[in-house]
Amino acid sequence: MFTRASTSVLRSSVLSRAYSSGQKFGKVAVLGAAGGIGQPLSMLLKNDAAVKELNLFDIVNTPGVAADLSHISSPATVKGFVGNDQLADSLKGCDVVVIPAGVPRKPGMTRDDLFNTNAGIVKALADACAQNCPDACFLIISNPVNSTVPIFAESLKKQGVYNKNKLFGVTTLDVTRARTFISQLKGCDVNDLDVPVVGGHAGTTIVPILSRNSAGVTFTDEEREALTHRIQFGGDEVVKAKDGAGSATLSMAYAGAQFALRLLGAMNGASNVVECTFVESTVTDSPFFATPVLLGPNGVEKIHPIGNVTEYEQKIVDAAVPDLIKSVEKGVKFVKEN
């Protein structure tokens, strides 16, 4: 049921070449393109043949980033847009909009600490998207994803253009970490490893379904608990290691590009593209929840259930749902009051 993303963004070029000659969708905007995630994310997108036009927006520095990336010998044309006066132009005609905009986490901060700043940024960008590219697919990276995705949804609803099948919270980094950490621990080939990660994208709302790893490796109770905790709090590991100099930017850029390119592939006819992503869902009592999702020309084609889990994993799911509901309600409330 669950199909793993390609191990390498560069490898996705193989898929890209299969449909790029006759593809319908290929115009991508990155909002927050001059930031720590935005720059490497934009470079990875520029490097893939599936991307035909790449619009880079930020409040500063995007002309320089665009000029730099434009020298890379790949087909995509790159344009930089700077400042709110150019936001609308950066979005017109886009098929996919990737949004890493916002402030990063610093030591001691939780994703919820980012809410007051990033909530306003995401709402403003959602309003601009509603007015300039309402039919695009929107990929939300800005934290806290458990709240910013509902903020984006409510903002689009206010404008009368919400399509639940075209809004995604990017949780791919959680899957990437799960695959990497299992491979390191057990020595299995990361290139062939699948493992679904469900729930949300913050701490204990992240639920790795370790029992369904495709390599069939097993874990002691101690290994299972340590792996689960490391996957859930992998972002903290990076924030601490960077010692105040940033958060998980490079790995997030990799994961964001990975999801964007997989989605573009599905939009252009690639079959059986399944990715874990945070979408509007009825799988649990939480209005938004990440499970494996079949992607297609219209975005979400089918939302898969959580599937078989162990008692240990079910307990984590059960604990995550109330927290997710609170995060969703917080986002909805923000839009209603602003």
N, C-alpha and C positions, 0 to 999 in steps of 0.2 A: 504493500500500500504506500509506503513512504519511500520517496525517491530522493536520494542525496544530490545536492548540488555538486557541480564539478569541483574538484579539489583546487584548481587554479583558475583565476579569472582569465589568464591567458589561454587556458585550455578551452574556455567558452567560445573562443574565436572559431574553433572547429564547427561548433553548432551554428555560430553566426554565419559562416560562409555557406551553410546549407540553405539558408533562407534569405540572406542579405540581398541577393540579386533581384528578388521579386518581393521584398518585404514592403508592407504597408506602413508600419510604424517604426520610427527611428529618430524622432526629435525629442531630446531630453533636456530638462532644465535642472540645475542644481542650485538650490537656495541656501546660501551660507557657504558658497564655493571658495571663499578665501580663508576659511578657518582650518583648524587642525585636522578635522575629518574631511572637510570639503575639498581641499587641495589634492590629497592622494586619491580620494574617491573620483574626482574629476579626471585625474590622469588615467585611472583604470578604465573609466568609461571611454575616454578619448582613444584608448588603445584597442578598443573592440570594434570590429567591423559592423556590428549591429547598430551602432550609434552613427547616425548620418549628420545630425546637427546637435551641437552641445552648447547650450546657453548657460552662462555662469553669472549668478547674481549674488551680490553681497553689499553691505553698506560701505565697504572700503576695499581697495586693492584688486578688484576683479579685472580691470584692464590689463594689469601686469600678469596676473595668473593666466588670463586668456591668451595673451601674447606668447607667453612661455610655452603653454600647451599646444599652441597652433603650429609650433615648429616640429612637433612629433609627426613622423611620416605614417600617418594612418588617415583613412578617408574622411573622418568627421570634420566638419567646419566648426570653428569655435568662435563664440562672440562673448564679450564681457559686458556686463551691465552693472552700474554702480549707483547706489542711492535709491531712495524710494521713488524718485521721479521716473526711474527706468525699470521699476519692477514689472509694470504691466507689459512693457515690450518684451521683457525676458520670458514671459509666459505664453504669449500668443502663439497658438498652433502647436503647442507641446503635447506629446502623447504620454509622456511619463515625467513626473516632477518628483525629484528626490530632495528631502528636506532635512539636512543636518544642522540647520541654523540654531543659534542659541548659545548660552554660556556653558562651558564645560564644568564637570565636577572638580572640586579641589579636595585635598585631604580633610577628612572629617565630615564632608558633605554627603548627604544621601541624595537620591534622585528627587525626592520630594522637596528638598531644600532648593532645588532649581525651579520649582513650580512657579513662584510669583514672577520671576523674570521671563522664563521661557513660555509660560502660558500666553502672555500678551503678544510675544513674537509670533507664536504659532497661529494665534487667532488672526492677527493682521495678515499673515501670509495666506491663510485659508480664505479670507475675504477676497484677496487679490486673485487667488486661483479661481474662485467661484465666478469672478467677473471676467476673467480672461482666458481660461482653459477649463471650463466646467466638465468636459468629457474626458479629461486626462485621468490616468491612474496616479494616485498620490501615495508616496512612500515616506513614512514618518520615521525619522531617526532621532529627532530632538527629544531629549528626556524631560520629564518622566513619561515614557511612552504609554504607560498604563493610563495616564491622564491626557496626554497631548493628542492621542488618536481620537478619544471622545470629543475633545475641544474642536478638532478639525471637523469631525462629523457634525457637531451641533452648529458650527459656523456655516457649513455648506447647507444644512437644513434651513437655516435662517434665510439663505439666499435662494432656496427652492431648487437646489441642484445636487442634492446628496444622492449618491449611488453607492450603496453598501458594498457592491462588488468591486469597487475601484479605490478603496481606501485600505491601506496596509500599514500596520506597525511592523517595522523591520526588527525581527528577533533572531535573525540568521547568526548573529555573533554567538548566541547561546548554543546553537547547534555546532558551530565551528569549534567552540571551546570543548564541548562534550566529546566530539570526535578526536580532537587533538589530545585531550587529557587521557581518554581511554587508550588511545594508541600508544602514548608514552608509558602508561602503566602496564599494559598487557603485551606490548610488542606487536600488535596487529597492524596491518597495512592501512594507514589513514586514508589512502586513495580509494579504498573499497569499503570503507566503514560508514554505515548508516546508523543514526540514533535520533529518534524524535525527541524534541524538547517542547513541552506544552505549557500553557498557563499565561504568564505575563512576562514582563521584561524588567524585573526589579527584585533582587534578593530572593526571599522565600516564595515569591509568586512564580519563579522560574522552576519548572518541574522536569528534570531530565528523566526520560523513561529508559533507564539503563538496562532494564531486563529485556528490552527489545532491540539491543544492539545487533547489527547484522552479522557480526563476527561470531556471535554465540558465546562470547567470553563471559565468565561468571565472576562474582566478586564476593569477598568475605563481607561480613557486616561492617567491619571497620573501613574497608576499601570503599564500599557503597556510600557510607556516610561522608567520608572524606571527599570523594569525587563529587557527590551531590553538592556539598558545601562549596567546593572550589568552583564548580560551574555557576552556582548561584551568585557567588561573590567574586567572580573573576575580575570584574571591573575594579573592585577595591584593591586587588592585588597589583594592578597596573598603576592606579593612582598612588599607592604607597611607594612603589618602585620608582616612579617618576619624581617623588619627593617634592610635590608642589608645582612641578613643571608641566602638568597636564594630566589627561585621562587617557582612556583607550581610544586613540585616534586612528592609528594605522590599521589595527585589526578590525575596527569598526568600519573603516573605509573599505577594506577588503570585503567584509560581510555585506555592506550596503551595495557595493558594485555587483557582488555575486547575485544578490536577490534581484537587483534591477535588470541585469542581463538575462537571468532566467525568466523573468516576467516578460521582457521584450521578446524572447524566444517564443514563449507561449502565445503572446499576442500576434506573432507572425506565423503561427501554424505549427510550431513544435508540439509534439504530443507527449502525454504522460509526464508533464512538468509538475512536480509536487514539492512544495516547500512549506515548512512551518512558518506561520505568520499570524500576527495579532489582528483579528478582524471581527466585525460584528458577527455574533454567533449565538446559537441556541444550544450548544453542546452542554453548557453548564448554566447555572443561574446568573453568572456574570454576563452582561450584555456584550462584552468583548472578551475574546479568549483565543489563545494561539493553539492550533492543532495543525497537522498536515493538511494543506489545502491544494486541491488541483487547480492549476492556473490555465487560462485559455485566452482567446481573443478578446473577451469582455472582462478580463480580470479574474475574479473568483468564479470558477465553474462548479466546484463541489467542495464542501467543508467536511472533512473526514472526522469521525468521532475520536475520542482519546484512544480507544482500543483497549486491549487487555493490559492490565497493570498488576503489579504486586500489591499486597496489603500496605507495604511501606510507601510505595508511590501514591496509592490512593489517599493515604493520610495527608501527604503533602498537597495533593490536589484539593482535598477537602479544606485544608487550612488556607490555601491560596485564594479560593473563591471569594470569601468575605472581604479580604483585603483588596481584591480586584474590583469588587462592587463599590467599595468606598472610593477607590481611585477614579473609577468611571464617574461616579456621582460628583466627585470634586470637579472634574473637568466640565461636566454638564452645567453645574452650578456657576462656574466661572463665566461661561458664555451667556447664561441667562442674566447675570448681573453686570455684564460689561457690553 
